[in-house]
């Protein structure tokens, strides 16, 4: 259990570090969605194409579950 907690804490720290990077990279009060996606999610995938493919799969599941995609 402690190992799981340690892993989730380190993952949380990585995301917090990436969020701080977003605010430093984008000198606006609100970073763009593109900036957030590239910094938070792209490191988990080998290519941007793979990331887009996974988002498309997620959108299909959301549509099947009844979420309105507008």
N, CA, C and O atoms as a MOPAC input file, in Angstrom:
PM7 MOZYME 1SCF
protein

 N      0.83600 1    -1.20100 1     0.00000 1
 C      0.00000 1     0.00000 1     0.00000 1
 C      0.87000 1     1.25000 1     0.00000 1
 O      0.57500 1     2.21100 1    -0.71100 1
 N      1.93300 1     1.24500 1     0.78600 1
 C      2.78600 1     2.43600 1     0.84600 1
 C      3.47600 1     2.68100 1    -0.49200 1
 O      3.71600 1     3.83000 1    -0.86100 1
 N      3.79800 1     1.61100 1    -1.22600 1
 C      4.42700 1     1.78000 1    -2.53700 1
 C      3.45500 1     2.45400 1    -3.50300 1
 O      3.84900 1     3.32700 1    -4.27700 1
 N      2.16800 1     2.04200 1    -3.45700 1
 C      1.16300 1     2.67500 1    -4.31700 1
 C      1.02700 1     4.15100 1    -3.98800 1
 O      0.94400 1     4.99400 1    -4.88000 1
 N      1.00400 1     4.45000 1    -2.70400 1
 C      0.87400 1     5.84000 1    -2.28200 1
 C      2.08300 1     6.63800 1    -2.75400 1
 O      1.94100 1     7.77200 1    -3.21100 1
 N      3.26100 1     6.05600 1    -2.64600 1
 C      4.47800 1     6.73400 1    -3.08200 1
 C      4.43400 1     7.00600 1    -4.57800 1
 O      4.79100 1     8.09700 1    -5.02400 1
 N      3.99700 1     6.02000 1    -5.35500 1
 C      3.91100 1     6.20300 1    -6.80400 1
 C      2.90700 1     7.27500 1    -7.17000 1
 O      3.16700 1     8.09000 1    -8.05500 1
 N      1.74700 1     7.28900 1    -6.49300 1
 C      0.74400 1     8.29700 1    -6.83800 1
 C      1.22300 1     9.68200 1    -6.41900 1
 O      0.93400 1    10.66600 1    -7.10000 1
 N      1.95400 1     9.77200 1    -5.30400 1
 C      2.48900 1    11.06600 1    -4.87400 1
 C      3.51600 1    11.57900 1    -5.86900 1
 O      3.53400 1    12.77200 1    -6.17400 1
 N      4.37400 1    10.70000 1    -6.38000 1
 C      5.38100 1    11.15700 1    -7.33900 1
 C      4.71400 1    11.54900 1    -8.64700 1
 O      5.14400 1    12.50700 1    -9.29000 1
 N      3.67300 1    10.83100 1    -9.05700 1
 C      2.92800 1    11.20500 1   -10.25900 1
 C      2.25600 1    12.54600 1   -10.10400 1
 O      2.22900 1    13.35100 1   -11.03500 1
 N      1.71100 1    12.78500 1    -8.91700 1
 C      1.06900 1    14.06900 1    -8.63800 1
 C      2.10100 1    15.18600 1    -8.70400 1
 O      1.82300 1    16.26000 1    -9.23700 1
 N      3.29000 1    14.93700 1    -8.16600 1
 C      4.34700 1    15.95800 1    -8.19400 1
 C      4.77000 1    16.25900 1    -9.62600 1
 O      5.01100 1    17.41500 1    -9.97200 1
 N      4.86100 1    15.23100 1   -10.45400 1
 C      5.22100 1    15.44000 1   -11.85900 1
 C      4.19000 1    16.34000 1   -12.52500 1
 O      4.55500 1    17.27400 1   -13.24000 1
 N      2.89000 1    16.07000 1   -12.29700 1
 C      1.84900 1    16.90900 1   -12.89400 1
 C      1.91400 1    18.33000 1   -12.36000 1
 O      1.72100 1    19.28000 1   -13.11800 1
 N      2.18300 1    18.49600 1   -11.06400 1
 C      2.30300 1    19.84600 1   -10.50600 1
 C      3.47800 1    20.57900 1   -11.13800 1
 O      3.38400 1    21.77200 1   -11.42500 1
 N      4.58500 1    19.87000 1   -11.35600 1
 C      5.74200 1    20.48700 1   -12.02100 1
 C      5.38200 1    20.90000 1   -13.44300 1
 O      5.77200 1    21.97500 1   -13.89900 1
 N      4.64100 1    20.04700 1   -14.13900 1
 C      4.24900 1    20.37400 1   -15.51100 1
 C      3.30700 1    21.56800 1   -15.53900 1
 O      3.39600 1    22.40400 1   -16.43800 1
 N      2.40300 1    21.65800 1   -14.56300 1
 C      1.49100 1    22.80100 1   -14.49500 1
 C      2.27500 1    24.08200 1   -14.27300 1
 O      1.95900 1    25.11200 1   -14.86900 1
 N      3.29500 1    24.03200 1   -13.42100 1
 C      4.13600 1    25.21300 1   -13.21200 1
 C      4.84900 1    25.57600 1   -14.51300 1
 O      5.03300 1    26.75600 1   -14.81100 1
 N      5.25000 1    24.56900 1   -15.28600 1
 C      5.88600 1    24.82900 1   -16.57600 1
 C      4.91500 1    25.54400 1   -17.50300 1
 O      5.30400 1    26.46400 1   -18.22200 1
 N      3.65100 1    25.12700 1   -17.48900 1
 C      2.64300 1    25.77700 1   -18.32600 1
 C      2.56900 1    27.25900 1   -17.99600 1
 O      2.55700 1    28.10000 1   -18.89500 1
 N      2.51900 1    27.57800 1   -16.71400 1
 C      2.37500 1    28.98700 1   -16.34600 1
 C      3.62200 1    29.78500 1   -16.70000 1
 O      3.53000 1    30.98000 1   -16.97800 1
 N      4.79400 1    29.13900 1   -16.69400 1
 C      6.02500 1    29.85700 1   -17.06900 1
 C      6.13500 1    30.01400 1   -18.58200 1
 O      6.56700 1    31.05800 1   -19.07000 1
 N      5.74400 1    28.97300 1   -19.32900 1
 C      5.87100 1    29.00200 1   -20.78600 1
 C      4.89800 1    30.00300 1   -21.38800 1
 O      5.25600 1    30.77500 1   -22.27800 1
 N      3.68400 1    29.98400 1   -20.90300 1
 C      2.63200 1    30.81100 1   -21.47000 1
 C      2.39900 1    31.97500 1   -20.51700 1
 O      1.78400 1    31.79100 1   -19.46700 1
 N      2.86700 1    33.14600 1   -20.85200 1
 C      2.81700 1    34.28500 1   -19.94000 1
 C      1.42900 1    34.90400 1   -19.83700 1
 O      1.30500 1    36.06800 1   -19.45900 1
 N      0.40800 1    34.16600 1   -20.15800 1
 C     -0.96200 1    34.63700 1   -20.02400 1
 C     -1.52800 1    34.08600 1   -18.72400 1
 O     -0.97900 1    33.15300 1   -18.13700 1
 N     -2.63900 1    34.67900 1   -18.28100 1
 C     -3.25300 1    34.18100 1   -17.05300 1
 C     -3.89800 1    32.81800 1   -17.28700 1
 O     -3.96300 1    32.00300 1   -16.36600 1
 N     -4.37800 1    32.55500 1   -18.51000 1
 C     -4.99200 1    31.27900 1   -18.82400 1
 C     -4.26700 1    30.64600 1   -20.00900 1
 O     -4.35800 1    31.15800 1   -21.12500 1
 N     -3.55600 1    29.55100 1   -19.79000 1
 C     -2.85800 1    28.90000 1   -20.90600 1
 C     -3.85400 1    28.27400 1   -21.87800 1
 O     -4.98100 1    27.95700 1   -21.49900 1
 N     -3.44300 1    28.10100 1   -23.10700 1
 C     -4.32600 1    27.48700 1   -24.10000 1
 C     -4.46100 1    25.99300 1   -23.83100 1
 O     -3.61300 1    25.38200 1   -23.18100 1
 N     -5.54100 1    25.42100 1   -24.34400 1
 C     -5.75100 1    23.98000 1   -24.18700 1
 C     -4.61100 1    23.20800 1   -24.84000 1
 O     -4.16100 1    22.18900 1   -24.31700 1
 N     -4.15200 1    23.69900 1   -25.97700 1
 C     -3.06400 1    23.02700 1   -26.68900 1
 C     -1.80600 1    22.95600 1   -25.82700 1
 O     -1.14600 1    21.91800 1   -25.77400 1
 N     -1.47500 1    24.05000 1   -25.15800 1
 C     -0.29800 1    24.07700 1   -24.28200 1
 C     -0.46400 1    23.08100 1   -23.14300 1
 O      0.46600 1    22.33700 1   -22.82800 1
 N     -1.63500 1    23.06200 1   -22.52700 1
 C     -1.88600 1    22.13800 1   -21.40900 1
 C     -1.76100 1    20.68900 1   -21.85100 1
 O     -1.12300 1    19.87900 1   -21.17800 1
 N     -2.37100 1    20.36900 1   -22.97900 1
 C     -2.34000 1    18.98500 1   -23.46800 1
 C     -0.91600 1    18.54700 1   -23.76700 1
 O     -0.51200 1    17.44600 1   -23.39300 1
 N     -0.15200 1    19.40200 1   -24.44000 1
 C      1.21300 1    19.02400 1   -24.81100 1
 C      2.09700 1    18.82400 1   -23.59000 1
 O      2.93600 1    17.92300 1   -23.58300 1
 N      1.92900 1    19.63800 1   -22.56300 1
 C      2.80200 1    19.52700 1   -21.39100 1
 C      2.33600 1    18.43600 1   -20.43300 1
 O      3.16400 1    17.71700 1   -19.87300 1
 N      1.01400 1    18.29900 1   -20.23100 1
 C      0.51100 1    17.32500 1   -19.25700 1
 C      0.39600 1    15.91000 1   -19.81900 1
 O      0.72300 1    14.94300 1   -19.13100 1
 N     -0.06300 1    15.78300 1   -21.05100 1
 C     -0.37700 1    14.46100 1   -21.57800 1
 C      0.63100 1    13.91800 1   -22.57800 1
 O      0.89500 1    12.71500 1   -22.58600 1
 N      1.19700 1    14.76800 1   -23.41800 1
 C      2.08100 1    14.28000 1   -24.47600 1
 C      3.26600 1    13.47000 1   -23.95100 1
 O      3.65700 1    12.50300 1   -24.60500 1
 N      3.86500 1    13.81800 1   -22.79100 1
 C      4.98000 1    12.99300 1   -22.29700 1
 C      4.59600 1    11.53200 1   -22.03600 1
 O      5.47300 1    10.67000 1   -21.97600 1
 N      3.30400 1    11.24600 1   -21.88200 1
 C      2.85800 1     9.87100 1   -21.64100 1
 C      2.75600 1     9.06000 1   -22.93000 1
 O      2.59900 1     7.84000 1   -22.88500 1
 N      2.84300 1     9.72400 1   -24.06500 1
 C      2.72500 1     9.06300 1   -25.36100 1
 C      3.98200 1     9.32900 1   -26.17400 1
 O      4.66100 1    10.33500 1   -25.96700 1
 N      4.29000 1     8.43200 1   -27.09100 1
 C      5.52600 1     8.57800 1   -27.87000 1
 C      5.41500 1     9.67000 1   -28.92700 1
 O      6.39700 1    10.34500 1   -29.23300 1
 N      4.21100 1     9.84500 1   -29.48700 1
 C      4.03600 1    10.84800 1   -30.54200 1
 C      2.73700 1    11.61100 1   -30.33100 1
 O      1.83500 1    11.14500 1   -29.63600 1
 N      2.65600 1    12.77500 1   -30.93200 1
 C      1.42600 1    13.56100 1   -30.86300 1
 C      0.29200 1    12.82700 1   -31.58700 1
 O     -0.86700 1    12.92400 1   -31.18200 1
 N      0.61900 1    12.10100 1   -32.64800 1
 C     -0.38700 1    11.33800 1   -33.39400 1
 C     -1.03400 1    10.27900 1   -32.49500 1
 O     -2.24600 1    10.07600 1   -32.55500 1
 N     -0.23500 1     9.60400 1   -31.66400 1
 C     -0.75900 1     8.58600 1   -30.74500 1
 C     -1.67400 1     9.23700 1   -29.70800 1
 O     -2.71100 1     8.67600 1   -29.35500 1
 N     -1.29600 1    10.40800 1   -29.22400 1
 C     -2.11900 1    11.13800 1   -28.25900 1
 C     -3.47900 1    11.47400 1   -28.87200 1
 O     -4.51400 1    11.27100 1   -28.23800 1
 N     -3.47700 1    11.98600 1   -30.09700 1
 C     -4.72600 1    12.34400 1   -30.77300 1
 C     -5.58500 1    11.10500 1   -30.97800 1
 O     -6.80400 1    11.16100 1   -30.81600 1
 N     -4.96300 1     9.99800 1   -31.33200 1
 C     -5.68400 1     8.74500 1   -31.51000 1
 C     -6.38000 1     8.33300 1   -30.20900 1
 O     -7.53300 1     7.90400 1   -30.23400 1
 N     -5.69300 1     8.46100 1   -29.08300 1
 C     -6.27500 1     8.08500 1   -27.79100 1
 C     -7.41400 1     9.02600 1   -27.40400 1
 O     -8.40300 1     8.58300 1   -26.82000 1
 N     -7.29400 1    10.31500 1   -27.71800 1
 C     -8.38500 1    11.25100 1   -27.44600 1
 C     -9.61900 1    10.88700 1   -28.27600 1
 O    -10.74400 1    10.96200 1   -27.78100 1
 N     -9.41200 1    10.49600 1   -29.52700 1
 C    -10.54000 1    10.09700 1   -30.37200 1
 C    -11.24800 1     8.88200 1   -29.79600 1
 O    -12.47700 1     8.81500 1   -29.82100 1
 N    -10.49800 1     7.92400 1   -29.28100 1
 C    -11.08800 1     6.75000 1   -28.63400 1
 C    -11.89800 1     7.19000 1   -27.41300 1
 O    -13.01200 1     6.71200 1   -27.20000 1
 N    -11.34200 1     8.09400 1   -26.61900 1
 C    -12.04900 1     8.58400 1   -25.43200 1
 C    -13.35100 1     9.28300 1   -25.82100 1
 O    -14.37400 1     9.09500 1   -25.16400 1
 N    -13.31800 1    10.08100 1   -26.87800 1
 C    -14.53400 1    10.76700 1   -27.33400 1
 C    -15.60300 1     9.77600 1   -27.77700 1
 O    -16.78700 1     9.99200 1   -27.51900 1
 N    -15.20100 1     8.68900 1   -28.44300 1
 C    -16.16600 1     7.67000 1   -28.87400 1
 C    -16.82900 1     7.02000 1   -27.66200 1
 O    -18.04200 1     6.80700 1   -27.66000 1
 N    -16.03900 1     6.70100 1   -26.62800 1
 C    -16.60400 1     6.11900 1   -25.41100 1
 C    -17.56100 1     7.09500 1   -24.73700 1
 O    -18.61600 1     6.69300 1   -24.24500 1
 N    -17.20200 1     8.36500 1   -24.71300 1
 C    -18.07200 1     9.36700 1   -24.09400 1
 C    -19.40000 1     9.46300 1   -24.84100 1
 O    -20.45500 1     9.56400 1   -24.21400 1
 N    -19.35900 1     9.43300 1   -26.16900 1
 C    -20.59200 1     9.48500 1   -26.96100 1
 C    -21.46900 1     8.27200 1   -26.67200 1
 O    -22.68600 1     8.40400 1   -26.54400 1
 N    -20.86100 1     7.09300 1   -26.56800 1
 C    -21.61700 1     5.87000 1   -26.27300 1
 C    -22.26300 1     5.92900 1   -24.89500 1
 O    -23.32900 1     5.35100 1   -24.67900 1
 N    -21.62300 1     6.62300 1   -23.96500 1
 C    -22.14300 1     6.71200 1   -22.59700 1
 C    -23.18100 1     7.82400 1   -22.44500 1
 O    -23.75700 1     7.99100 1   -21.37100 1
 N    -23.42000 1     8.58100 1   -23.51400 1
 C    -24.47000 1     9.59000 1   -23.46000 1
 C    -24.00600 1    11.00700 1   -23.20500 1
 O    -24.83700 1    11.89900 1   -23.03200 1
 N    -22.71000 1    11.24400 1   -23.17700 1
 C    -22.23100 1    12.61600 1   -23.02900 1
 C    -22.49600 1    13.37400 1   -24.32400 1
 O    -22.33000 1    12.82500 1   -25.41400 1
 N    -22.90100 1    14.61600 1   -24.20800 1
 C    -23.11400 1    15.44800 1   -25.39700 1
 C    -21.79100 1    16.07700 1   -25.78400 1
 O    -21.20900 1    16.83200 1   -25.00500 1
 N    -21.31400 1    15.77600 1   -26.97100 1
 C    -20.07400 1    16.35700 1   -27.48100 1
 C    -20.46800 1    17.49600 1   -28.41500 1
 O    -21.03800 1    17.27500 1   -29.48300 1
 N    -20.15600 1    18.70800 1   -27.99500 1
 C    -20.51700 1    19.87600 1   -28.83100 1
 C    -19.29100 1    20.61000 1   -29.29200 1
 O    -19.40100 1    21.61100 1   -29.99900 1

